[in-house]
């Protein structure tokens, strides 16, 4: 197994991809917000600065997205920028599409749940579009987050049931959303450091 193949295999496992085809879309493990918080290696609020696609030596097209880190809730402490990558993109007249892959636009503000870095040094978005929340500002300046699951992404729950088709999460205030993440992180920390254990 060469380096590129190992890289792709690790990324697929981390993303929870169960299967994919052009006809039916991409089936991934369904993650709750708590699942994303616990399983992600890093959680950041960031602003999109640049993105580009290129074709690698293995023939696969990857898209690279560079973001400026505004706040880090888990991992990446002290880092001011991060470049993620994902399968698919457009290079000249050649286009590779993976249904359910999140899209990014310049200057967009997002909250991202990221995997560990792959062998090439890049993190990926957890669970494809599930791991990307867009920050939306209303006419009064209030900020909320929204998760948009595109057509072609099929979510599979532990019991085998699946959700098909596009959906948009109900907007949640950014403050409440980040507060929920921090609460889940605190609870995970308390579980790891069992508070009932005492040294006698």
DAMOWO-V947054 format. One record per residue. RES is the residue in three letters. SS is DSSP state (~ for helix, > for strand, _ for the rest). Layout:
BEGIN
RES;SS
RES;SS
END
This chain:
BEGIN
UNK;_
UNK;_
UNK;~
UNK;~
UNK;~
UNK;~
UNK;~
UNK;~
UNK;~
UNK;~
UNK;~
UNK;~
UNK;~
UNK;~
UNK;~
UNK;_
UNK;>
UNK;>
UNK;>
UNK;>
UNK;>
UNK;_
UNK;_
UNK;_
UNK;>
UNK;>
UNK;>
UNK;>
UNK;>
UNK;_
UNK;_
UNK;_
UNK;~
UNK;~
UNK;~
UNK;~
UNK;~
UNK;~
UNK;~
UNK;_
UNK;_
UNK;>
UNK;>
UNK;>
UNK;>
UNK;>
UNK;>
UNK;>
UNK;>
UNK;>
UNK;>
UNK;>
UNK;>
UNK;>
UNK;>
UNK;_
UNK;_
UNK;_
UNK;_
UNK;_
UNK;>
UNK;>
UNK;>
UNK;>
UNK;>
UNK;>
UNK;>
UNK;>
UNK;>
UNK;>
UNK;>
UNK;>
UNK;>
UNK;>
UNK;_
UNK;_
UNK;_
UNK;_
UNK;_
UNK;_
UNK;>
UNK;>
UNK;>
UNK;>
UNK;>
UNK;>
UNK;>
UNK;_
UNK;>
UNK;>
UNK;>
UNK;_
UNK;_
UNK;>
UNK;>
UNK;>
UNK;_
UNK;_
UNK;_
UNK;_
UNK;_
UNK;_
UNK;_
UNK;_
UNK;_
UNK;_
UNK;_
UNK;_
UNK;>
UNK;>
UNK;>
UNK;>
UNK;>
UNK;>
UNK;_
UNK;_
UNK;_
UNK;_
UNK;_
UNK;_
UNK;_
UNK;_
UNK;>
UNK;_
UNK;>
UNK;_
UNK;_
UNK;~
UNK;~
UNK;~
UNK;~
UNK;>
UNK;>
UNK;>
UNK;>
UNK;>
UNK;>
UNK;_
UNK;_
UNK;_
UNK;_
UNK;_
UNK;>
UNK;>
UNK;>
UNK;>
UNK;_
UNK;>
UNK;>
UNK;_
UNK;_
UNK;_
UNK;>
UNK;>
UNK;>
UNK;>
UNK;_
UNK;_
UNK;_
UNK;_
UNK;_
UNK;>
UNK;>
UNK;_
UNK;_
UNK;_
UNK;>
UNK;>
UNK;_
UNK;_
UNK;_
UNK;>
UNK;>
UNK;~
UNK;~
UNK;~
UNK;~
UNK;~
UNK;~
UNK;~
UNK;~
UNK;~
UNK;~
UNK;~
UNK;~
UNK;~
UNK;~
UNK;~
UNK;~
UNK;~
UNK;~
UNK;~
UNK;_
UNK;_
UNK;_
UNK;_
UNK;_
UNK;_
UNK;_
UNK;_
END
